[in-house]
Amino acid sequence: MRLAEGLRRASGHARLAAVEIAIIGGGIGGISAALALQQVGLQATVYEQAPEIGEVGAGIGLWPGALKSLREIGIADWFWDLPVSPFRWARTATPAGQEVLGFDVLGMTRGLGYVVRRPDLLAALSACLAP
């Protein structure tokens, strides 16, 4: 059984539906978790220490599995029309720039990865949260 299916089944139970869910952190992970819970009928309150979410960070690389997850949790439709930079190869490097490890993203996943602006991703996720 997939996690989403299990949560969907569990959300119908009166005891679970009455549980208050708190998510600490209003970044990409916290908002994504709240959206996933929302998809199965559970509400969560997201707590963020920053008074407002600003433009923190630049680009973020999303592998094919992440893109699939974004579709499943119901990210805003306009997200798919944003400009992106596709990539088929990813590398990790030391602070000095020496490559430590490389990944053939296309070969491993049969799909490309895409770099998107982090603020755009966060805005698209936040736009779908119920008030």
Buried (B, 14 or more C-beta within 10 A) or exposed (E): EEEBEEBBEBBEEEEBEEEEEEBEBBBBEBBBBBBBBBBBEBBBEBEBEEEEBEEEEEBBEBBBEBBEBBEEBEBBEEBEEBEBEEBBEBEEEEEEEEEEEEBEBBEEBEBBBBBBBBBBBBBBBBEBBEE
